[in-house]
Amino acid sequence: MTERVLVLATADREALGRVRQLPGLQVAEAAGQLWLRGLPATGELPLPVRGLPALAVYALDADGRLFPAGQRTPTGRLPVGLAWQPIRAFVPLELPTAALPAQGAPAYRVQLRASVRAEAGVGLLTTLAAWHAYAETAPEIRLRALRFAVAADGRVLLLGTPLPPLPGQELWLHAGLLLPAGFDFEAPLLAPLLREKLQTAADDVLLFAADGSWECVPASAVLPVTRSAVRLTMEGFGA
């Protein structure tokens, strides 16, 4: 046997993003199915591959015959004429982007003031360089507790606890709004009103700065943390 081949439904294309970082994989699409090749002929498949919603797993011999897993009799052949692509080309990287331009200024002026309350931090604004350096060496258990989004200007929003020991602006949560540590709204009852007026979707993040400006971070831009996701983000910024 030369390698193993997986078959997935075309509808599961996005799932291939889980294995985008693995070297040597190629993908082709035909008749409503995705064919994934480049996997070792023997041994345990990488964990990300085992998590794919595969319809079938085959061993492939030098003549193009397909053997179902654990079987010694072929049940078909690898389709001819498939247009194979490197998986990184087939599933291009979509950079997580947050800190989008403000969704429009509120009709009233929002003012923050220094607060004497010490609230637990649930978020951190830091730089991509600092975040990448930390993610490369931090224990996996620390990374799994976080989510992140990256702005076009290189700012990184981290959410979760415990927060990493990185330079930046710590944030606390007030009525579903993220505020800089040490600041609160001038009018305490303003927070729930702002949440109602400015929030675009239930899971979006509304982030306020000390000067009262704000921006909406779509929930779709806030991603689970993996080392590969952070590395690919750095690559996307040309770093």
Contacts in CASP RR format, 6 or more apart in sequence:
PFRMAT RR
TARGET T0000
AUTHOR 0000-0000-0000
METHOD contacts of the structure
MODEL  1
MTERVLVLATADREALGRVRQLPGLQVAEAAGQLWLRGLPATGELPLPVR
GLPALAVYALDADGRLFPAGQRTPTGRLPVGLAWQPIRAFVPLELPTAAL
PAQGAPAYRVQLRASVRAEAGVGLLTTLAAWHAYAETAPEIRLRALRFAV
AADGRVLLLGTPLPPLPGQELWLHAGLLLPAGFDFEAPLLAPLLREKLQT
AADDVLLFAADGSWECVPASAVLPVTRSAVRLTMEGFGA
1 41 0 8 1.000
1 42 0 8 1.000
1 59 0 8 1.000
1 60 0 8 1.000
1 61 0 8 1.000
1 67 0 8 1.000
2 41 0 8 1.000
2 60 0 8 1.000
2 61 0 8 1.000
2 62 0 8 1.000
3 37 0 8 1.000
3 38 0 8 1.000
3 39 0 8 1.000
3 40 0 8 1.000
3 41 0 8 1.000
3 59 0 8 1.000
3 60 0 8 1.000
4 37 0 8 1.000
4 38 0 8 1.000
4 39 0 8 1.000
4 40 0 8 1.000
4 41 0 8 1.000
4 45 0 8 1.000
4 57 0 8 1.000
4 58 0 8 1.000
4 59 0 8 1.000
4 60 0 8 1.000
5 35 0 8 1.000
5 36 0 8 1.000
5 37 0 8 1.000
5 38 0 8 1.000
5 39 0 8 1.000
5 57 0 8 1.000
5 58 0 8 1.000
5 59 0 8 1.000
5 60 0 8 1.000
5 66 0 8 1.000
5 78 0 8 1.000
6 35 0 8 1.000
6 36 0 8 1.000
6 37 0 8 1.000
6 39 0 8 1.000
6 49 0 8 1.000
6 52 0 8 1.000
6 54 0 8 1.000
6 56 0 8 1.000
6 57 0 8 1.000
6 58 0 8 1.000
7 33 0 8 1.000
7 34 0 8 1.000
7 35 0 8 1.000
7 36 0 8 1.000
7 54 0 8 1.000
7 55 0 8 1.000
7 56 0 8 1.000
7 57 0 8 1.000
7 58 0 8 1.000
8 15 0 8 1.000
8 16 0 8 1.000
8 33 0 8 1.000
8 34 0 8 1.000
8 36 0 8 1.000
8 52 0 8 1.000
8 53 0 8 1.000
8 54 0 8 1.000
8 55 0 8 1.000
9 32 0 8 1.000
9 33 0 8 1.000
9 34 0 8 1.000
9 53 0 8 1.000
9 55 0 8 1.000
10 29 0 8 1.000
10 32 0 8 1.000
10 33 0 8 1.000
10 34 0 8 1.000
12 34 0 8 1.000
12 52 0 8 1.000
12 53 0 8 1.000
13 34 0 8 1.000
13 91 0 8 1.000
14 91 0 8 1.000
15 52 0 8 1.000
15 53 0 8 1.000
16 27 0 8 1.000
16 34 0 8 1.000
16 36 0 8 1.000
16 52 0 8 1.000
16 87 0 8 1.000
16 90 0 8 1.000
16 91 0 8 1.000
17 87 0 8 1.000
17 91 0 8 1.000
18 48 0 8 1.000
18 51 0 8 1.000
18 52 0 8 1.000
19 25 0 8 1.000
19 36 0 8 1.000
19 46 0 8 1.000
19 48 0 8 1.000
19 49 0 8 1.000
19 52 0 8 1.000
19 87 0 8 1.000
20 87 0 8 1.000
20 88 0 8 1.000
20 91 0 8 1.000
20 93 0 8 1.000
20 228 0 8 1.000
20 232 0 8 1.000
21 228 0 8 1.000
21 231 0 8 1.000
21 232 0 8 1.000
22 46 0 8 1.000
22 48 0 8 1.000
22 49 0 8 1.000
22 87 0 8 1.000
24 38 0 8 1.000
24 86 0 8 1.000
24 87 0 8 1.000
25 36 0 8 1.000
25 37 0 8 1.000
25 38 0 8 1.000
25 39 0 8 1.000
25 86 0 8 1.000
25 87 0 8 1.000
26 36 0 8 1.000
26 37 0 8 1.000
26 38 0 8 1.000
26 84 0 8 1.000
26 85 0 8 1.000
26 86 0 8 1.000
26 87 0 8 1.000
27 34 0 8 1.000
27 35 0 8 1.000
27 36 0 8 1.000
27 37 0 8 1.000
27 84 0 8 1.000
27 85 0 8 1.000
27 87 0 8 1.000
27 90 0 8 1.000
27 91 0 8 1.000
28 34 0 8 1.000
28 35 0 8 1.000
28 37 0 8 1.000
28 82 0 8 1.000
28 83 0 8 1.000
28 84 0 8 1.000
28 85 0 8 1.000
29 35 0 8 1.000
29 83 0 8 1.000
30 79 0 8 1.000
30 82 0 8 1.000
31 79 0 8 1.000
33 55 0 8 1.000
35 78 0 8 1.000
35 79 0 8 1.000
35 82 0 8 1.000
36 52 0 8 1.000
36 87 0 8 1.000
37 60 0 8 1.000
37 84 0 8 1.000
39 45 0 8 1.000
39 49 0 8 1.000
41 59 0 8 1.000
41 60 0 8 1.000
44 50 0 8 1.000
56 68 0 8 1.000
57 68 0 8 1.000
57 69 0 8 1.000
58 66 0 8 1.000
58 67 0 8 1.000
58 68 0 8 1.000
58 69 0 8 1.000
59 66 0 8 1.000
59 67 0 8 1.000
59 69 0 8 1.000
59 70 0 8 1.000
60 66 0 8 1.000
60 67 0 8 1.000
60 78 0 8 1.000
61 67 0 8 1.000
61 74 0 8 1.000
64 77 0 8 1.000
64 78 0 8 1.000
65 74 0 8 1.000
65 76 0 8 1.000
65 77 0 8 1.000
65 78 0 8 1.000
66 74 0 8 1.000
66 75 0 8 1.000
66 76 0 8 1.000
66 77 0 8 1.000
66 78 0 8 1.000
67 73 0 8 1.000
67 74 0 8 1.000
67 75 0 8 1.000
68 75 0 8 1.000
93 232 0 8 1.000
93 235 0 8 1.000
93 236 0 8 1.000
95 150 0 8 1.000
95 232 0 8 1.000
95 233 0 8 1.000
95 236 0 8 1.000
95 237 0 8 1.000
96 148 0 8 1.000
96 149 0 8 1.000
96 150 0 8 1.000
96 221 0 8 1.000
96 222 0 8 1.000
96 223 0 8 1.000
96 229 0 8 1.000
96 233 0 8 1.000
97 149 0 8 1.000
97 150 0 8 1.000
97 151 0 8 1.000
97 152 0 8 1.000
97 221 0 8 1.000
98 149 0 8 1.000
98 150 0 8 1.000
98 151 0 8 1.000
98 155 0 8 1.000
98 157 0 8 1.000
98 205 0 8 1.000
98 217 0 8 1.000
98 218 0 8 1.000
98 221 0 8 1.000
98 222 0 8 1.000
99 149 0 8 1.000
99 151 0 8 1.000
99 152 0 8 1.000
99 153 0 8 1.000
99 155 0 8 1.000
99 157 0 8 1.000
99 207 0 8 1.000
99 215 0 8 1.000
99 217 0 8 1.000
100 151 0 8 1.000
100 215 0 8 1.000
100 216 0 8 1.000
100 217 0 8 1.000
100 218 0 8 1.000
100 221 0 8 1.000
101 215 0 8 1.000
102 213 0 8 1.000
102 214 0 8 1.000
102 215 0 8 1.000
102 216 0 8 1.000
103 198 0 8 1.000
103 200 0 8 1.000
103 215 0 8 1.000
103 216 0 8 1.000
106 194 0 8 1.000
106 197 0 8 1.000
106 198 0 8 1.000
106 214 0 8 1.000
110 185 0 8 1.000
110 190 0 8 1.000
110 194 0 8 1.000
110 208 0 8 1.000
110 212 0 8 1.000
110 214 0 8 1.000
111 185 0 8 1.000
111 186 0 8 1.000
111 212 0 8 1.000
112 179 0 8 1.000
112 180 0 8 1.000
112 183 0 8 1.000
112 184 0 8 1.000
112 185 0 8 1.000
112 186 0 8 1.000
112 208 0 8 1.000
112 210 0 8 1.000
112 211 0 8 1.000
112 212 0 8 1.000
113 183 0 8 1.000
113 184 0 8 1.000
113 185 0 8 1.000
113 186 0 8 1.000
114 182 0 8 1.000
114 183 0 8 1.000
115 182 0 8 1.000
115 183 0 8 1.000
115 184 0 8 1.000
117 182 0 8 1.000
117 184 0 8 1.000
118 182 0 8 1.000
119 172 0 8 1.000
119 173 0 8 1.000
119 174 0 8 1.000
119 181 0 8 1.000
119 182 0 8 1.000
120 161 0 8 1.000
120 172 0 8 1.000
121 161 0 8 1.000
121 163 0 8 1.000
121 170 0 8 1.000
121 171 0 8 1.000
121 172 0 8 1.000
121 173 0 8 1.000
121 181 0 8 1.000
122 159 0 8 1.000
122 160 0 8 1.000
122 161 0 8 1.000
122 163 0 8 1.000
122 171 0 8 1.000
122 172 0 8 1.000
122 173 0 8 1.000
122 178 0 8 1.000
123 157 0 8 1.000
123 158 0 8 1.000
123 159 0 8 1.000
123 160 0 8 1.000
123 163 0 8 1.000
123 170 0 8 1.000
123 171 0 8 1.000
123 172 0 8 1.000
123 178 0 8 1.000
124 157 0 8 1.000
124 158 0 8 1.000
124 163 0 8 1.000
124 164 0 8 1.000
124 166 0 8 1.000
124 168 0 8 1.000
124 169 0 8 1.000
124 170 0 8 1.000
124 171 0 8 1.000
125 155 0 8 1.000
125 156 0 8 1.000
125 157 0 8 1.000
125 158 0 8 1.000
125 168 0 8 1.000
125 169 0 8 1.000
125 171 0 8 1.000
126 155 0 8 1.000
126 156 0 8 1.000
126 158 0 8 1.000
126 166 0 8 1.000
126 167 0 8 1.000
126 168 0 8 1.000
126 169 0 8 1.000
127 154 0 8 1.000
127 155 0 8 1.000
127 156 0 8 1.000
127 167 0 8 1.000
127 168 0 8 1.000
128 150 0 8 1.000
128 154 0 8 1.000
128 155 0 8 1.000
128 156 0 8 1.000
128 233 0 8 1.000
128 234 0 8 1.000
128 237 0 8 1.000
128 239 0 8 1.000
129 239 0 8 1.000
130 156 0 8 1.000
130 166 0 8 1.000
130 167 0 8 1.000
130 168 0 8 1.000
131 148 0 8 1.000
131 156 0 8 1.000
131 158 0 8 1.000
131 166 0 8 1.000
131 230 0 8 1.000
132 230 0 8 1.000
132 231 0 8 1.000
132 233 0 8 1.000
132 234 0 8 1.000
132 239 0 8 1.000
134 164 0 8 1.000
134 166 0 8 1.000
135 143 0 8 1.000
135 225 0 8 1.000
135 227 0 8 1.000
135 230 0 8 1.000
136 227 0 8 1.000
136 230 0 8 1.000
136 231 0 8 1.000
138 164 0 8 1.000
142 162 0 8 1.000
142 164 0 8 1.000
143 225 0 8 1.000
143 226 0 8 1.000
143 227 0 8 1.000
144 224 0 8 1.000
144 225 0 8 1.000
145 160 0 8 1.000
145 161 0 8 1.000
145 162 0 8 1.000
146 158 0 8 1.000
146 159 0 8 1.000
146 160 0 8 1.000
146 163 0 8 1.000
146 164 0 8 1.000
146 225 0 8 1.000
147 158 0 8 1.000
147 159 0 8 1.000
147 160 0 8 1.000
147 222 0 8 1.000
147 223 0 8 1.000
147 224 0 8 1.000
147 225 0 8 1.000
148 156 0 8 1.000
148 157 0 8 1.000
148 158 0 8 1.000
148 159 0 8 1.000
148 222 0 8 1.000
148 223 0 8 1.000
148 225 0 8 1.000
148 229 0 8 1.000
148 230 0 8 1.000
149 156 0 8 1.000
149 157 0 8 1.000
149 205 0 8 1.000
149 217 0 8 1.000
149 221 0 8 1.000
149 222 0 8 1.000
149 223 0 8 1.000
150 156 0 8 1.000
150 157 0 8 1.000
150 233 0 8 1.000
150 237 0 8 1.000
151 157 0 8 1.000
154 237 0 8 1.000
157 205 0 8 1.000
157 207 0 8 1.000
157 217 0 8 1.000
157 222 0 8 1.000
158 164 0 8 1.000
158 166 0 8 1.000
159 205 0 8 1.000
159 222 0 8 1.000
163 170 0 8 1.000
169 180 0 8 1.000
169 181 0 8 1.000
170 180 0 8 1.000
170 181 0 8 1.000
171 178 0 8 1.000
171 179 0 8 1.000
171 180 0 8 1.000
171 181 0 8 1.000
171 207 0 8 1.000
172 178 0 8 1.000
172 179 0 8 1.000
172 181 0 8 1.000
172 182 0 8 1.000
173 179 0 8 1.000
174 184 0 8 1.000
174 185 0 8 1.000
174 191 0 8 1.000
175 191 0 8 1.000
175 192 0 8 1.000
175 195 0 8 1.000
176 191 0 8 1.000
176 195 0 8 1.000
176 206 0 8 1.000
177 191 0 8 1.000
177 194 0 8 1.000
177 195 0 8 1.000
177 206 0 8 1.000
177 207 0 8 1.000
177 208 0 8 1.000
178 205 0 8 1.000
178 206 0 8 1.000
178 207 0 8 1.000
178 208 0 8 1.000
179 185 0 8 1.000
179 208 0 8 1.000
180 208 0 8 1.000
180 209 0 8 1.000
180 210 0 8 1.000
183 210 0 8 1.000
185 191 0 8 1.000
185 194 0 8 1.000
194 206 0 8 1.000
195 206 0 8 1.000
198 206 0 8 1.000
198 214 0 8 1.000
198 216 0 8 1.000
199 206 0 8 1.000
199 216 0 8 1.000
200 216 0 8 1.000
200 218 0 8 1.000
201 218 0 8 1.000
201 219 0 8 1.000
203 219 0 8 1.000
204 216 0 8 1.000
204 217 0 8 1.000
204 218 0 8 1.000
204 219 0 8 1.000
205 216 0 8 1.000
205 217 0 8 1.000
205 218 0 8 1.000
205 219 0 8 1.000
205 222 0 8 1.000
206 214 0 8 1.000
206 215 0 8 1.000
206 216 0 8 1.000
206 217 0 8 1.000
207 214 0 8 1.000
207 215 0 8 1.000
207 216 0 8 1.000
207 217 0 8 1.000
208 214 0 8 1.000
223 229 0 8 1.000
END
